[in-house]
């Protein structure tokens, strides 16, 4: 039973975006507290959600080897859960790191629009620090060495340069930083299509 409780469960937010992995024990707690629902794929390829009571009934009707036994009933260990609450649980604020700025800007110089190896890119303050420019998502962009040298300690306007796109704080973290290794469950595949999840909602590209 202990090993089942330590198994990994994929966590989806309310927009069905994969945001984390937790233990089965944590998943069942969230399910029991009404903070999440279990997700199961149906034969037609759609996905069914189950509250704790529904999941408990389902576990009795369809016995499964990956189940835990309580005093009075068996409970199947879910593989995917859907969060019902909006308190960012588990909290996944996008960390403000060099890696994530490169990820956001897709290793592309935000002045000339060309793609570079990361070792050939700098991080540039759009409004220079000398002019009060903060070190924030909205004021830091990837810049190639040539553009960075040309811009020097000026604003893009002063340097006669234009940004490819205005830098923004990412809305949510793509599901790429959780180390899954080689072992993840077939039921996760639909939610781990990174090419799909890396497209920000509301963007056409």
C-alpha positions in Angstrom: 0.0 0.0 0.0 2.8 2.4 0.9 4.3 2.1 -2.6 1.0 3.0 -4.2 0.7 6.1 -2.0 4.1 7.3 -3.2 3.3 6.9 -6.9 3.3 10.0 -9.1 0.1 11.7 -10.1 -0.1 14.3 -12.7 -1.8 17.6 -11.6 -3.8 19.7 -14.0 -5.0 23.2 -13.3 -8.6 24.3 -14.0 -7.6 25.0 -17.7 -6.5 21.4 -18.0 -2.9 22.5 -18.2 -0.3 20.1 -16.7 1.3 22.1 -13.8 2.9 19.6 -11.4 3.4 16.1 -10.2 2.4 15.0 -6.7 2.3 11.8 -4.7 -0.8 9.6 -4.8 -1.2 10.3 -1.1 -1.4 14.1 -1.7 -3.7 13.5 -4.7 -6.1 11.5 -2.6 -6.1 14.2 0.1 -7.0 16.9 -2.4 -9.7 14.6 -3.8 -11.1 13.9 -0.3 -11.1 17.6 0.6 -13.0 18.4 -2.6 -10.1 20.5 -4.0 -9.5 18.2 -6.9 -11.3 15.6 -9.1 -9.9 12.4 -10.5 -9.5 12.3 -14.3 -9.9 9.2 -16.4 -10.0 8.7 -20.1 -13.2 7.1 -21.5 -13.3 4.5 -24.4 -14.2 7.3 -26.9 -11.1 9.3 -26.1 -12.9 11.9 -23.9 -12.1 12.5 -20.3 -14.3 11.9 -17.3 -13.9 13.7 -14.0 -14.9 12.1 -10.7 -15.5 13.7 -7.3 -14.3 11.8 -4.2 -17.6 10.1 -3.8 -17.9 9.2 -7.5 -14.3 7.9 -7.5 -15.0 5.8 -4.4 -18.1 4.3 -6.1 -16.1 3.7 -9.3 -13.3 2.0 -7.4 -15.8 -0.5 -5.9 -17.5 -1.2 -9.3 -14.2 -1.6 -11.2 -11.6 -3.2 -9.0 -8.1 -2.3 -10.0 -4.7 -3.7 -9.0 -3.5 -0.2 -8.1 -5.8 0.3 -5.2 -5.4 1.0 -1.6 -7.6 -0.6 1.0 -9.1 1.4 3.9 -11.0 -0.2 6.8 -14.3 -0.1 4.9 -13.5 0.3 1.2 -11.0 0.0 -1.6 -9.9 3.2 -3.4 -8.1 3.2 -6.8 -5.0 5.4 -7.0 -5.7 8.1 -9.6 -3.1 8.9 -12.3 -4.3 12.4 -13.2 -6.2 14.9 -11.1 -7.8 18.2 -12.0 -7.6 21.1 -9.4 -11.0 22.7 -8.6 -9.6 25.6 -6.7 -7.8 28.7 -7.9 -5.2 29.2 -5.1 -2.4 28.2 -7.3 -2.1 24.9 -5.5 0.6 23.8 -6.1 1.9 27.3 -6.5 3.7 27.6 -9.9 4.8 31.2 -10.3 7.2 31.4 -13.2 10.7 31.9 -11.7 12.5 34.9 -12.9 15.7 33.2 -14.1 18.1 33.5 -17.0 16.9 30.1 -18.3 13.2 31.1 -18.2 13.9 34.4 -20.0 15.7 32.5 -22.7 12.7 30.1 -22.8 10.2 33.0 -23.0 12.2 34.7 -25.8 12.9 31.4 -27.6 16.7 32.1 -27.7 15.8 35.0 -30.1 17.4 38.5 -30.0 14.5 40.8 -29.3 16.0 43.5 -31.5 17.2 41.8 -34.7 14.9 38.8 -34.5 17.6 36.2 -35.1 18.0 32.9 -33.1 21.3 32.3 -31.4 23.0 29.8 -29.1 22.5 30.9 -25.5 26.2 31.5 -25.1 25.9 34.2 -27.7 23.0 36.0 -26.1 23.0 38.6 -23.3 20.2 39.8 -21.1 19.5 43.4 -21.8 17.6 46.0 -19.7 15.2 47.7 -22.2 15.2 50.8 -20.1 18.8 51.0 -18.8 19.4 50.6 -15.1 21.1 54.0 -15.1 17.7 55.5 -16.2 15.8 53.7 -13.4 15.0 50.5 -15.5 14.0 47.7 -13.1 15.3 44.1 -13.3 11.8 42.6 -14.1 10.1 40.4 -16.7 8.8 43.5 -18.4 12.2 45.1 -18.8 14.6 42.3 -19.5 15.0 40.7 -23.0 17.4 38.5 -24.9 19.8 40.4 -27.0 22.7 39.3 -29.3 26.1 40.8 -28.6 26.0 43.0 -31.8 22.6 44.6 -30.9 23.6 44.9 -27.2 26.8 46.7 -28.2 24.9 49.0 -30.6 22.2 49.8 -28.0 24.8 50.4 -25.3 23.4 52.4 -22.4 20.4 53.8 -24.2 16.7 53.0 -24.6 15.6 51.4 -27.8 14.1 54.7 -29.0 17.3 56.6 -28.3 19.3 53.9 -30.2 16.9 53.9 -33.1 16.0 50.3 -32.4 12.7 48.4 -32.1 11.7 45.5 -30.0 10.4 42.4 -31.8 7.7 42.1 -29.1 7.1 43.8 -25.8 8.5 41.7 -22.9 5.8 40.3 -20.6 5.7 38.1 -17.5 4.7 34.6 -18.6 1.1 33.7 -17.7 1.9 30.2 -16.6 4.8 27.8 -16.5 5.0 25.3 -19.4 5.2 21.8 -18.1 8.9 21.3 -18.9 10.9 21.5 -15.7 9.5 18.5 -13.8 12.0 15.7 -14.2 9.8 12.7 -15.3 12.7 10.4 -16.3 11.5 7.6 -18.5 8.7 6.4 -16.3 5.5 8.2 -16.7 2.0 6.8 -17.2 0.3 6.4 -20.6 -2.6 8.3 -19.3 -0.4 11.4 -19.1 0.5 11.5 -22.7 -2.4 13.6 -23.8 -1.4 16.3 -21.3 2.3 16.2 -22.0 2.4 17.2 -25.6 4.8 20.0 -25.0 4.3 21.5 -28.5 0.7 21.9 -27.6 1.1 23.1 -24.0 3.9 25.6 -24.9 1.5 27.7 -27.0 0.2 30.4 -24.8 -3.6 30.6 -24.7 -5.0 33.4 -26.8 -2.1 33.4 -29.2 -2.6 32.2 -32.7 1.0 31.0 -33.3 
